[in-house]
């Protein structure tokens, strides 16, 4: 491995990445530049640059990536109907490729030899970060302190921070958390035992359903080619749209998930996720597809969506297979344009009506009041589709007779 002179670090300003910053300087005797990605997370980032510089960074970037993330990462994922293991809306997963891209961009700008991240050796994020960096810039080294150092506990990290004068908030964090515009995740503490109920403190974006309003709220969302573009008739930028729907859906308790999932590295983990905007958009987008997408295209898309979601979860955003799948997903969405009106109530999304200029629904064919449809045509249709069933039955009888003899 070549000598490292300059490292670009993904930096949040929390305990782990603050310790990593100082540890990199001491261990590699090199210049460290921090990059903090503003992805719409609720945290106040106003003091993060000052803290990084005070801890030893030579430069500290705070990048506003909110619109880019919404437009170029969240919306393509929505067009692909991505959902992992039938439930998880990939809120953490989709943030990693844009952070990795930002690290590479700053590394190129600053002439850095390496990038570093604070993901542990147990989780998915190390894989997501490093696969993305290797796809975008295979010549740049990746440093993963959690796979190198001996600071393997919060106690050890705290002692290191105190020794080096690194500020640590006095209040203890109950959970390991990740947040961006789309979601907040909670892991650790009582959640490490799947048999425990979550503590009430892990409600941040989604009201508990028993505290949600007793009156339903109606909402409409407009879509163009699979992308949401307006809420209640008002056009919004991608990020502002997600922010608006987060507030609306969250106050009705929509988008909360407690699940045990299969990590890419091979273990099961339990997490609680709050993804109000994602859950609402997924439901409305899916509803609109019902009148806009051809039956066979929709069926193929649904099969491919499983593989597409795995690409995102496992860190293969910049892989050829995800990009190829994206081309199909985007083609399938060309006519997914229209408006869905829904009722939000006590954690649930109830679509009420949907309209589209590209609707495939024919009232003349579907009506029970006559219409331009000849019921006799169904007889031949059924007869033809029964041919293989009758042949299969004949073979079964033939085998049964042979078995008796």
Secondary structure in CASP SS format (residue, H / E / C, confidence):
PFRMAT SS
TARGET T0000
AUTHOR 0000-0000-0000
METHOD secondary structure of the structure
MODEL  1
X C 1.00
X C 1.00
X C 1.00
X C 1.00
X C 1.00
X E 1.00
X E 1.00
X E 1.00
X E 1.00
X E 1.00
X C 1.00
X C 1.00
X C 1.00
X C 1.00
X H 1.00
X H 1.00
X H 1.00
X H 1.00
X H 1.00
X H 1.00
X H 1.00
X H 1.00
X H 1.00
X H 1.00
X H 1.00
X H 1.00
X H 1.00
X H 1.00
X C 1.00
X C 1.00
X E 1.00
X E 1.00
X E 1.00
X E 1.00
X E 1.00
X E 1.00
X E 1.00
X E 1.00
X C 1.00
X C 1.00
X C 1.00
X C 1.00
X C 1.00
X C 1.00
X C 1.00
X C 1.00
X C 1.00
X H 1.00
X H 1.00
X H 1.00
X H 1.00
X H 1.00
X H 1.00
X H 1.00
X H 1.00
X C 1.00
X C 1.00
X C 1.00
X E 1.00
X E 1.00
X E 1.00
X E 1.00
X E 1.00
X E 1.00
X C 1.00
X H 1.00
X H 1.00
X H 1.00
X H 1.00
X H 1.00
X H 1.00
X H 1.00
X H 1.00
X H 1.00
X H 1.00
X H 1.00
X H 1.00
X H 1.00
X H 1.00
X C 1.00
X C 1.00
X C 1.00
X C 1.00
X E 1.00
X C 1.00
X C 1.00
X C 1.00
X E 1.00
X C 1.00
X C 1.00
X C 1.00
X C 1.00
X H 1.00
X H 1.00
X H 1.00
X H 1.00
X H 1.00
X H 1.00
X H 1.00
X H 1.00
X H 1.00
X H 1.00
X H 1.00
X H 1.00
X H 1.00
X H 1.00
X H 1.00
X H 1.00
X H 1.00
X H 1.00
X C 1.00
X C 1.00
X C 1.00
X E 1.00
X E 1.00
X E 1.00
X E 1.00
X C 1.00
X C 1.00
X C 1.00
X C 1.00
X C 1.00
X C 1.00
X C 1.00
X H 1.00
X H 1.00
X H 1.00
X H 1.00
X H 1.00
X H 1.00
X H 1.00
X H 1.00
X H 1.00
X H 1.00
X H 1.00
X H 1.00
X C 1.00
X C 1.00
X C 1.00
X C 1.00
X E 1.00
X E 1.00
X E 1.00
X E 1.00
X H 1.00
X H 1.00
X H 1.00
X C 1.00
X C 1.00
X C 1.00
X C 1.00
X C 1.00
X C 1.00
X H 1.00
X H 1.00
X H 1.00
X H 1.00
X H 1.00
X H 1.00
X H 1.00
X H 1.00
X H 1.00
X H 1.00
X C 1.00
X C 1.00
X C 1.00
X C 1.00
X C 1.00
X C 1.00
X C 1.00
X C 1.00
X C 1.00
X C 1.00
X C 1.00
X C 1.00
X E 1.00
X E 1.00
X E 1.00
X E 1.00
X C 1.00
X C 1.00
X C 1.00
X C 1.00
X E 1.00
X E 1.00
X E 1.00
X E 1.00
X C 1.00
X H 1.00
X H 1.00
X H 1.00
X H 1.00
X C 1.00
X C 1.00
X C 1.00
X C 1.00
X C 1.00
X C 1.00
X C 1.00
X H 1.00
X H 1.00
X H 1.00
X C 1.00
X C 1.00
X C 1.00
X C 1.00
X C 1.00
X C 1.00
X H 1.00
X H 1.00
X H 1.00
X C 1.00
X C 1.00
X C 1.00
X C 1.00
X C 1.00
X E 1.00
X E 1.00
X E 1.00
X E 1.00
X E 1.00
X E 1.00
X E 1.00
X E 1.00
X C 1.00
X C 1.00
X E 1.00
X E 1.00
X E 1.00
X E 1.00
X E 1.00
X C 1.00
X C 1.00
X E 1.00
X E 1.00
X C 1.00
X C 1.00
X H 1.00
X H 1.00
X H 1.00
X H 1.00
X H 1.00
X H 1.00
X H 1.00
X H 1.00
X H 1.00
X H 1.00
X H 1.00
X H 1.00
X H 1.00
X C 1.00
X C 1.00
X C 1.00
X C 1.00
X C 1.00
X E 1.00
X E 1.00
X E 1.00
X E 1.00
X E 1.00
X E 1.00
X E 1.00
X C 1.00
X C 1.00
X C 1.00
X C 1.00
X C 1.00
X E 1.00
X E 1.00
X E 1.00
X E 1.00
X E 1.00
X E 1.00
X E 1.00
X C 1.00
X H 1.00
X H 1.00
X H 1.00
X H 1.00
X H 1.00
X H 1.00
X H 1.00
X H 1.00
X H 1.00
X H 1.00
X H 1.00
X H 1.00
X H 1.00
X H 1.00
X H 1.00
X H 1.00
X H 1.00
X C 1.00
X C 1.00
X H 1.00
X H 1.00
X H 1.00
X H 1.00
X H 1.00
X H 1.00
X H 1.00
X H 1.00
X H 1.00
X H 1.00
X H 1.00
X H 1.00
X H 1.00
X H 1.00
X H 1.00
X H 1.00
X H 1.00
X H 1.00
X H 1.00
X H 1.00
X C 1.00
X C 1.00
X C 1.00
X C 1.00
X C 1.00
X H 1.00
X H 1.00
X H 1.00
X H 1.00
X H 1.00
X H 1.00
X H 1.00
X H 1.00
X H 1.00
X H 1.00
X H 1.00
X H 1.00
X H 1.00
X C 1.00
X C 1.00
X C 1.00
X C 1.00
X C 1.00
X E 1.00
X E 1.00
X E 1.00
X E 1.00
X E 1.00
X E 1.00
X E 1.00
X E 1.00
X C 1.00
X C 1.00
X E 1.00
X E 1.00
X E 1.00
X E 1.00
X E 1.00
X E 1.00
X E 1.00
X E 1.00
X C 1.00
X C 1.00
X C 1.00
X C 1.00
X C 1.00
X C 1.00
X C 1.00
X H 1.00
X H 1.00
X H 1.00
X H 1.00
X C 1.00
X C 1.00
X C 1.00
X C 1.00
X C 1.00
X C 1.00
X C 1.00
X C 1.00
X C 1.00
X C 1.00
X H 1.00
X H 1.00
X H 1.00
X H 1.00
X H 1.00
X H 1.00
X H 1.00
X H 1.00
X H 1.00
X H 1.00
X H 1.00
X H 1.00
X H 1.00
X H 1.00
X H 1.00
X H 1.00
X H 1.00
X H 1.00
X H 1.00
X H 1.00
X H 1.00
X H 1.00
X H 1.00
X H 1.00
X H 1.00
X H 1.00
X H 1.00
X H 1.00
X C 1.00
END
